[in-house]
Amino acid sequence: MFRSRPATSPASRENQHHTSEETFVNTSVQPTAAPATERQWMDRAIDLATTSVAGGGGPFGALVLRGGELVGTGNNQVTTLLDPTAHAEVTAMRHACRELDTFSLDGCVLVTSCEPCPMCLSSALWARMDRILFSASRDDAAYGGFDDRKFYDLFETKPRAVWPMQVEQVDVPHRTRPFEAWLAKDDRIDY
Ligand SMILES: [Zn+2]
């Protein structure tokens, strides 16, 4: 009989292990808006980030939820893909858009292991993401040797003249030509 098994038997321990994993997976099936569920999704993002390191990626993981269901995951693949934009959040959003067959993540939540960098924050804005949940801060990222805080500081407090990369406007008379073509296109898809 099951109950007669010693609690410390290998079979029992194995069952407990499986039960634990199944409970974890079940959260993706029946999520709620409860903070406990948000913590479980965050645990998943942190797991992605940790696993990413072992796989040669950066220590960042993210996922996209819609209606409480997982629609995309991503980990940092900058060095593995030779792509400086392959941050976890951007990767998760790309996967979510492919999954949902849309360019808009309106109504979605981005759960990320670390505060989004300015690029990912902007990407989430462009995607019309409803909400972002993050765990580690830009200060934590700085501790890890990453420049998120430094880049935020550039945008928030430093004039462009002192940025490490030159950003200059080139004034040409036809600078608005692409927008004129866009506005003149009757069947454009606004985003
Ligand atoms: Zn980023």
Residues whose N, C-alpha, C, O or C-beta is under 5 A from the ligand:
A	BS01	ZN	H87 P116 C117 M119 C120
